[in-house]
Amino acid sequence: MPTVESEAKVKTKVRFEELLKAHNDLIRERKKLKKKIARSGEKISNQGKSMVFKK
């Protein structure tokens, strides 16, 4: 007999998956930005700390 999930549980699961995808997209974009900045040799600020990337 197949298990039937409640409507609220399904909606919660879908919302969680959307949030997880959005989070992963943000992380991926941040990594791309860091790589781009690292190539240019600019300084970036990370939680109040300065980081210098050299070419």
ChimeraX attribute file (.defattr): number of C-alpha atoms within 10 A of each C-alpha:
attribute: neighborCount
match mode: 1-to-1
recipient: residues
	/A:1	3
	/A:2	4
	/A:3	5
	/A:4	7
	/A:5	8
	/A:6	9
	/A:7	9
	/A:8	9
	/A:9	10
	/A:10	12
	/A:11	11
	/A:12	12
	/A:13	12
	/A:14	12
	/A:15	12
	/A:16	12
	/A:17	12
	/A:18	12
	/A:19	12
	/A:20	12
	/A:21	12
	/A:22	12
	/A:23	12
	/A:24	12
	/A:25	12
	/A:26	12
	/A:27	12
	/A:28	11
	/A:29	12
	/A:30	12
	/A:31	12
	/A:32	12
	/A:33	12
	/A:34	14
	/A:35	13
	/A:36	12
	/A:37	17
	/A:38	17
	/A:39	12
	/A:40	12
	/A:41	13
	/A:42	14
	/A:43	13
	/A:44	15
	/A:45	9
	/A:46	8
	/A:47	6
	/A:48	7
	/A:49	8
	/A:50	10
	/A:51	12
	/A:52	13
	/A:53	15
	/A:54	11
	/A:55	9
